[in-house]
């Protein structure tokens, strides 16, 4: 009996194995993509009247995200379905395609082989439902304007000039996608006038969402009488929505004014002699925060002017009043940076950042300490404040004698100033109350506790950081020369995260000195209209962004590698 049970198990297993076939294993990897050997209709056919397209390949195939990958131009508002069987693919439409139209099917990676998912190379099919096959083309490249990085899988859109839609209001008639290099091509276009755009269609609705998606355009129109190449489109993220004040209300100990999009600038003016202390409350800069720095018995009328990156203005009136609250102010956050002191320059510099505006400064315990005989207090002349008094750039030039290799015994102690210059930020005390630090300390900079007082009466915490000294032979240098007819431009040195390390303005021959070893790029912002700033353009006014140029070596490589005691010989950038 046991023997029969075992035989029955083997029989059942054999039947299951026959019913569940899998791909064979072993053998060389299939690296050859499938090849199209036949199609219905055929490539370039005219007078086609059909509701189905059939493709035949030289091997078994399958589909992958076909409705996302397949691009049919011009766009048709007809539902379709894609199926496959063995080595054939079928695109079935619910009704016949429109008459007198040249259609292009760009399959991209909608069809792949069944073994390794290799897509056919540049699989496209063009045919016409009329008597003529359109044959014109437009090609170019799409990049992110400020990084020069290729915009892969960006949507490039064509609208006919008489179309009332654009990328913000409706899908285009023709569209295609960029490849991994940002390149795109429209084939089999008819001769007419077009408007061209590009955008990141992250939600795949064929409409640009300026709130969250980068986009670009070419000003004017394209009169397509013959095929055109090199229509390059730069992408930027600029919100085109009308600027609007959304809400205003007290929130805890502050009064918040919220706009629907980021602001470039704003102004708050009271209908009184009161001084308003305000700042942005978010990194996006769409919210204004007003601090309770004075008693308000009744509502105070405020006139607010706000401006966005497209220079759209809005003017509003709000009424400010602080009601009693049990909520405590949000704790103060502060940040601090200190750069290495280059011995040849002798400059101590860095930045301070606060989460609230500073309204009061005590300089009596802010100083640079070298040794017991060299203590240098900082004053207001060493500070550069931001517009909202929430960040400070500080700098102090050390005495030459400190870098003399000889013994410093004969040097005299620098006298401590007895007065402090005042600016728009109020100051307490002066440097006569400076407490000498303890001897035998390392060189450092110090901002003692309560050196800064915020609009909500927070006291800054103690900052003490040792100075690091670096000789120029531990750093590198980049020398460049610019040949241009443009009188106004900005040359910027970028690190590998595209942070601005240094910049030169309108210098045709300049140096980036004391560059820390690492990899960098050089970006040129061209101030074409000579207004003193680089402009990002305005699609609503059909104004393209001003040019951005990246330095490239003779090999085409943009990245510059800097090593210690290394100099990039003078090179020329032409634009």
C-alpha positions in Angstrom: 0.0 0.0 0.0 2.8 2.3 0.9 4.4 1.6 -2.5 1.2 2.6 -4.4 1.0 5.9 -2.5 4.6 6.7 -3.5 3.9 6.0 -7.1 0.8 8.2 -7.0 2.9 11.0 -5.6 5.4 10.7 -8.4 2.6 10.7 -11.1 1.0 13.8 -9.6 4.4 15.6 -9.5 5.0 14.8 -13.1 1.7 16.2 -14.1 2.3 19.4 -12.2 5.7 19.9 -13.8 4.2 19.6 -17.2 1.5 22.1 -16.5 3.9 24.8 -15.0 6.6 25.5 -17.6 9.2 28.1 -17.0 11.9 29.8 -19.1 14.8 27.5 -19.8 17.9 28.3 -17.8 21.6 28.2 -18.8 23.2 29.2 -22.0 24.5 32.6 -23.1 22.7 35.8 -22.1 20.4 37.2 -24.8 21.8 40.7 -25.4 20.3 41.2 -28.9 17.1 43.3 -28.9 14.0 42.1 -30.9 13.9 43.3 -34.5 10.8 44.3 -36.4 10.3 42.1 -39.5 6.8 43.1 -40.6 4.1 45.6 -39.8 0.5 46.3 -40.8 0.3 49.1 -42.0 3.8 49.2 -43.4 6.3 52.0 -42.7 5.4 55.1 -44.7 2.0 53.8 -45.9 -0.6 56.3 -47.1 -4.4 56.1 -47.3 -4.5 53.9 -44.3 -8.0 53.2 -42.8 -7.6 50.9 -39.8 -8.5 50.5 -36.2 -5.6 48.2 -35.4 -1.8 48.2 -35.8 0.1 44.8 -35.9 3.8 44.4 -35.4 5.8 41.2 -36.0 9.2 40.5 -34.5 12.0 38.0 -34.9 11.5 36.6 -31.4 9.0 36.3 -28.6 8.1 39.6 -27.0 6.1 41.1 -24.2 4.9 44.6 -23.2 6.0 46.7 -20.2 4.0 49.7 -19.2 2.8 50.1 -22.8 0.4 53.0 -22.4 3.0 55.0 -20.5 5.8 54.1 -22.9 4.0 54.3 -26.3 3.8 57.9 -27.7 1.3 58.5 -30.5 1.7 61.8 -32.4 -0.4 63.7 -33.0 -2.3 62.9 -29.8 -5.6 61.1 -30.4 -8.5 61.1 -28.0 -9.4 57.5 -28.8 -9.1 54.7 -26.3 -6.8 51.9 -27.3 -5.4 48.6 -26.0 -2.1 46.9 -26.5 -1.8 43.1 -26.4 0.9 40.6 -27.4 1.1 37.0 -28.4 4.3 35.1 -29.1 6.2 37.4 -31.5 3.4 39.8 -32.3 2.1 43.0 -30.8 -1.4 44.5 -31.5 -2.6 48.0 -30.9 -6.4 48.1 -31.1 -8.4 51.4 -31.3 -12.1 51.7 -30.4 -12.6 53.5 -33.7 -10.8 54.4 -36.9 -8.0 56.9 -36.7 -8.8 60.4 -38.0 -8.5 61.1 -41.7 -5.8 63.0 -43.6 -3.3 62.8 -40.7 0.3 61.5 -40.5 0.7 59.4 -37.4 3.9 58.5 -35.7 4.1 55.6 -33.2 7.2 55.9 -30.9 7.3 52.7 -28.9 10.3 53.5 -26.7 10.4 50.6 -24.2 6.8 49.5 -24.5 7.9 46.2 -26.3 10.8 44.1 -25.0 12.0 40.5 -25.6 10.7 37.8 -23.3 14.1 36.7 -22.0 16.1 39.7 -20.9 13.6 42.6 -21.5 15.7 44.2 -24.2 13.7 46.9 -26.1 14.1 47.3 -29.9 16.4 50.1 -30.9 14.5 53.3 -31.8 11.3 51.5 -32.8 9.0 53.9 -34.6 6.2 53.5 -37.2 4.8 56.2 -39.4 1.9 56.1 -41.7 -0.8 58.4 -43.0 -4.6 58.2 -43.2 -4.5 60.7 -46.0 -2.8 60.9 -49.4 0.5 62.5 -48.2 3.0 61.5 -45.5 4.4 64.5 -43.6 8.2 64.3 -43.3 9.5 67.3 -41.4 11.3 67.0 -38.1 12.4 69.1 -35.1 15.1 67.9 -32.7 17.2 69.3 -29.9 18.1 68.9 -26.2 16.6 69.7 -22.9 18.7 70.5 -19.8 18.2 72.0 -16.4 19.3 75.6 -16.9 21.3 76.3 -13.7 23.0 72.9 -13.5 23.5 71.9 -17.1 22.3 68.4 -16.3 20.4 66.4 -18.9 16.6 66.3 -18.3 15.9 62.7 -18.8 12.3 61.6 -19.7 11.1 65.2 -19.9 8.0 65.9 -22.0 8.6 68.1 -25.1 5.4 69.6 -26.4 4.3 71.2 -29.7 1.2 73.4 -30.0 0.0 74.8 -33.3 -0.1 78.6 -33.3 -3.9 78.7 -33.5 -4.3 76.4 -30.5 -5.8 78.2 -27.5 -4.1 75.8 -25.1 -0.6 75.8 -23.7 1.4 73.5 -21.3 -0.5 74.9 -18.3 -4.0 74.6 -19.7 -4.2 71.5 -21.8 -2.4 68.6 -23.5 -0.4 69.3 -26.6 -1.1 68.1 -30.1 2.3 66.6 -30.5 4.6 65.4 -27.7 7.6 63.3 -27.2 10.0 62.3 -24.4 13.7 63.0 -24.0 16.3 60.2 -23.7 19.0 59.8 -21.0 21.0 62.6 -22.6 18.1 64.9 -22.8 17.8 64.6 -26.6 14.5 64.6 -28.3 13.1 64.3 -31.9 9.8 64.9 -33.5 9.4 63.1 -36.8 6.8 63.3 -39.6 5.5 66.7 -38.7 3.4 68.8 -41.1 4.5 72.2 -42.3 2.9 74.8 -40.1 3.7 77.2 -37.2 4.4 75.8 -33.7 5.0 76.9 -30.2 7.5 74.6 -28.3 7.7 73.8 -24.6 9.3 71.2 -22.3 8.4 70.2 -18.8 8.8 67.4 -16.2 5.5 65.6 -16.3 5.9 63.8 -13.0 2.1 63.1 -12.7 1.9 62.1 -16.4 -1.1 64.3 -17.2 0.6 66.0 -20.1 0.1 69.4 -18.4 2.8 71.3 -16.6 2.3 72.0 -12.9 4.3 75.1 -12.3 3.9 74.7 -8.6 6.0 71.5 -8.5 7.4 70.8 -12.0 10.3 72.5 -13.9 9.5 73.7 -17.4 11.0 75.7 -20.2 10.2 77.2 -23.6 11.5 79.0 -26.6 10.2 82.5 -27.2 8.4 83.3 -30.3 7.2 80.6 -32.7 8.7 78.0 -35.0 7.8 78.3 -38.7 8.4 74.7 -39.9 9.1 74.8 -43.6 12.0 72.4 -43.4 13.5 70.2 -40.7 15.1 72.0 -37.9 17.9 70.8 -35.5 19.3 72.2 -32.2 16.2 73.6 -30.7 17.5 73.4 -27.1 15.2 74.2 -24.2 16.4 75.2 -20.7 14.3 74.0 -17.7 13.6 76.2 -14.6 11.2 75.9 -11.7 9.1 79.1 -11.7 5.6 79.2 -10.3 3.3 81.1 -12.8 0.2 81.1 -10.6 -1.1 84.6 -9.7 0.3 85.8 -6.5 -2.3 85.9 -3.8 -2.6 86.4 0.0 -4.2 83.3 1.4 -4.6 84.0 5.1 -3.4 86.0 8.1 -3.9 85.2 11.8 -2.1 85.1 15.1 -0.3 81.8 15.7 1.0 81.5 19.3 3.2 84.5 20.0 3.6 85.6 16.4 1.3 86.9 13.6 1.6 85.0 10.4 0.7 86.1 6.9 0.5 83.3 4.3 0.8 83.6 0.5 0.1 80.9 -2.1 3.6 80.8 -3.5 7.2 81.9 -2.7 8.1 85.6 -2.5 11.1 87.3 -3.9 10.5 90.4 -1.7 8.0 92.0 0.5 7.4 95.2 2.5 5.2 95.7 5.6 4.3 99.3 6.5 2.1 100.1 9.5 -0.5 102.9 9.5 1.4 104.4 12.5 4.9 105.2 13.7 5.3 101.7 15.2 8.4 99.7 14.1 7.5 96.3 12.6 9.9 93.4 13.0 9.2 90.7 10.5 10.9 87.8 8.6 10.1 84.8 6.4 9.1 81.9 8.6 9.8 79.1 6.1 12.6 78.1 3.7 10.2 78.4 0.7 9.6 82.1 1.7 5.9 82.0 1.2 5.0 83.0 4.8 5.7 86.3 6.6 6.0 86.2 10.4 5.5 89.4 12.5 6.8 89.6 16.0 5.1 91.1 19.0 7.7 93.8 19.8 5.2 96.5 21.1 1.9 96.6 22.9 -1.2 96.9 20.7 -4.4 97.8 22.4 -6.4 97.9 19.2 -5.9 96.5 15.7 -3.1 98.0 13.8 -3.5 98.5 10.0 -0.7 97.0 7.9 0.0 97.7 4.2 1.7 94.7 2.6 3.4 94.7 -0.8 4.6 91.3 -2.0 6.5 90.4 -5.2 7.2 86.9 -6.7 10.0 85.7 -9.0 8.0 86.7 -12.1 7.7 90.2 -10.8 4.0 89.9 -10.1 2.9 92.3 -7.4 0.1 92.2 -4.9 -0.9 94.8 -2.4 -3.1 94.0 0.5 -4.3 95.5 3.8 -4.4 93.4 7.0 -5.2 94.2 10.6 -2.7 93.1 13.2 -3.6 92.4 16.8 -1.9 90.2 19.4 -4.3 88.5 21.8 -3.1 87.1 25.2 -1.8 83.6 24.8 -0.5 80.8 27.1 1.8 79.5 24.4 5.5 80.1 24.8 7.7 81.4 22.0 9.4 78.8 19.8 12.9 78.1 20.9 15.7 79.9 19.1 17.8 77.9 16.6 21.2 79.2 15.6 23.9 78.1 13.2 27.6 79.0 12.9 30.3 78.6 10.2 34.0 79.4 10.4 36.3 79.2 7.4 40.0 78.3 7.6 42.3 81.3 7.9 44.5 81.5 4.9 47.8 82.8 6.3 48.5 84.9 3.3 45.1 86.7 3.6 44.9 86.7 7.4 41.1 87.0 7.2 38.9 85.4 9.9 35.4 85.0 8.4 32.2 83.0 8.6 28.5 83.3 9.2 25.9 83.3 11.9 22.3 82.3 11.3 19.3 82.6 13.5 15.7 81.4 13.3 14.4 84.8 14.6 15.4 88.4 13.8 18.1 90.0 15.9 17.2 93.3 17.5 20.1 93.8 19.9 23.8 93.0 20.0 26.4 93.2 22.8 29.9 93.4 21.5 31.6 93.3 24.8 32.3 89.6 24.6 32.7 89.0 20.9 36.3 88.7 20.0 39.1 86.8 18.2 41.7 85.4 20.6 45.3 84.6 19.4 47.2 84.6 22.6 47.1 86.4 25.9 48.6 89.5 24.4 46.5 89.5 21.2 42.8 89.7 21.8 40.8 91.5 19.1 37.2 92.6 19.8 34.8 92.7 16.9 32.4 95.6 16.3 29.7 96.5 14.0 32.1 97.3 11.1 33.0 93.6 11.1 29.4 92.5 10.5 27.3 92.4 7.3 23.6 91.8 8.1 20.9 90.3 5.9 17.8 92.2 5.1 15.7 90.5 7.8 18.6 90.6 10.4 18.5 86.8 10.7 21.9 86.1 9.3 25.3 87.7 9.6 28.5 87.6 7.6 31.4 88.4 9.8 35.1 89.1 9.0 38.2 90.3 10.7 41.7 91.0 9.2 44.4 89.9 11.6 47.7 91.8 12.1 50.6 90.9 9.8 52.8 90.6 12.9 51.0 87.5 13.9 52.3 85.6 10.9 55.9 86.7 11.3 58.1 83.7 11.9 60.3 85.7 14.3 59.6 85.8 18.0 56.7 88.1 18.8 58.2 89.4 22.0 58.8 92.9 20.7 55.2 93.3 19.4 52.9 95.4 21.4 49.5 94.4 22.5 46.9 95.9 20.3 44.9 98.4 22.3 41.3 97.5 22.9 39.0 100.1 21.4 36.9 102.1 23.9 34.1 102.9 21.5 32.0 100.9 19.2 30.5 102.1 15.9 26.7 101.8 15.9 24.4 100.8 13.0 20.7 100.1 12.6 21.1 97.2 15.1 21.2 98.5 18.6 24.2 97.6 20.8 24.8 97.2 24.5 27.8 98.3 26.4 31.2 98.5 24.6 34.5 96.7 24.5 35.8 98.3 27.7 34.1 95.6 29.7 35.9 92.8 27.8 37.0 90.1 30.2 40.5 88.8 29.3 40.4 85.1 28.5 42.4 82.6 30.4 46.0 82.1 29.3 47.3 79.2 27.3 44.2 78.9 25.1 44.3 77.9 21.5 43.5 80.7 19.0 39.8 81.0 18.7 36.8 83.2 18.0 34.1 83.6 20.6 30.5 84.9 20.7 29.6 84.7 24.3 26.2 83.9 25.8 23.6 86.6 25.1 25.7 88.4 22.5 22.6 88.5 20.4 19.0 89.2 21.5 16.1 88.3 19.3 12.7 90.0 18.7 11.2 87.6 21.2 14.0 88.3 23.8 15.8 85.0 23.3 19.5 85.1 24.2 22.0 83.4 21.8 24.0 80.6 23.3 27.8 80.6 23.7 29.9 79.9 20.6 33.6 79.3 20.9 35.5 77.7 18.0 39.2 77.2 17.5 40.8 78.9 14.5 42.4 76.7 11.8 45.3 78.2 9.8 46.1 77.0 6.3 49.0 78.0 4.1 48.4 78.6 0.4 50.5 75.6 -0.6 47.8 73.4 0.9 45.2 74.8 -1.5 44.8 75.3 -5.3 44.2 78.1 -7.7 42.1 78.5 -10.9 43.0 81.2 -13.4 40.6 82.1 -16.2 40.2 84.7 -18.9 36.9 85.7 -20.5 36.3 86.9 -24.0 32.9 88.4 -24.5 31.0 91.3 -25.9 28.7 91.1 -22.9 29.7 93.8 -20.4 27.8 92.3 -17.4 28.2 88.8 -16.1 28.9 86.7 -13.0 31.5 83.9 -12.9 30.8 81.4 -10.2 32.8 78.5 -8.7 30.5 75.6 -7.8 31.4 72.6 -5.7 30.2 69.0 -6.5 26.8 69.9 -4.9 26.4 73.0 -7.0 26.9 75.3 -4.0 28.5 78.6 -4.8 32.0 78.7 -3.3 33.2 82.0 -4.9 32.2 84.4 -7.6 33.6 87.3 -9.6 31.5 90.0 -11.2 32.4 91.5 -14.6 36.1 90.4 -14.4 37.5 89.4 -17.8 40.6 88.1 -16.1 40.3 86.6 -12.7 41.4 84.0 -10.2 39.6 81.7 -7.8 42.3 81.6 -5.1 42.8 79.3 -2.1 40.5 76.6 -3.4 40.2 73.6 -1.1 41.2 70.3 -2.9 38.1 68.7 -4.5 36.0 68.8 -7.7 34.4 72.0 -9.1 32.6 73.5 -12.0 32.6 77.1 -13.3 29.3 78.7 -14.2 28.8 82.0 -16.0 25.5 83.9 -15.5 25.1 86.4 -18.3 23.3 89.6 -17.4 22.2 90.3 -20.9 19.9 93.3 -20.0 22.6 94.8 -17.8 20.3 95.4 -14.9 22.8 94.1 -12.3 21.2 90.7 -11.8 20.7 87.4 -13.7 17.0 87.1 -14.7 15.1 83.8 -14.8 12.7 85.0 -17.6 9.0 85.0 -17.6 6.9 82.6 -19.7 3.8 84.8 -19.3 5.6 87.6 -21.1 7.4 85.2 -23.5 10.8 86.3 -22.1 13.4 83.5 -22.0 15.8 83.2 -19.0 19.2 84.9 -19.5 22.0 82.7 -20.8 23.9 80.3 -18.5 27.3 79.0 -19.7 29.4 76.3 -18.1 33.2 76.2 -18.7 34.3 73.0 -20.4 37.8 71.8 -21.0 39.0 70.8 -24.5 37.9 67.2 -23.8 34.3 68.5 -23.1 34.7 67.7 -19.4 33.2 70.3 -17.1 34.6 69.0 -13.8 37.8 70.6 -12.6 39.8 68.6 -10.0 41.9 70.7 -7.7 44.8 69.3 -5.6 47.0 70.9 -2.9 49.5 73.4 -4.4 47.9 73.0 -7.8 47.2 75.6 -10.3 44.9 75.5 -13.3 46.7 77.4 -16.0 44.9 80.4 -17.6 42.2 79.3 -19.9 39.7 81.2 -22.0 35.9 81.1 -21.9 34.2 82.7 -24.9 30.6 83.8 -25.1 
